[in-house]
């Protein structure tokens, strides 16, 4: 009689970890409740709340969604300097670390500079 693994997630995690290492990706493996596990994500959400969300009231959820998208794509990724990236924007950091062989400017791969309006039905460029 063959028995299945008690925790199949362990095998999935092992396979995932092996694939990540083979691809040169370093995993963050904090323990449950470890305050450093989500430090980057927590910092991002604290920043967006402080710099955008809590500065005014938002009459509609759609308006807030549009402004959050605009903040991330046109300011946070392209203009805002980050201390963890050597005072570069994420787009400038990505451009500076890409291979010089055929790599185009990272910012050109991001969403266009046009303001985009998101609705429940469609997304349109303004």
Secondary structure, DSSP 8 states (H G I E B T S, - for coil): -----S-HHHHHHHHHHHHHHHTT-------TT-TTTTHHHHHHHHHHHHHTGGGS--S-HHHHHHHHHHIIIIIITTT--BGGGTSB-HHHHHHHHS-TTT---GGGGS--SS-EEE-SS-EEE-
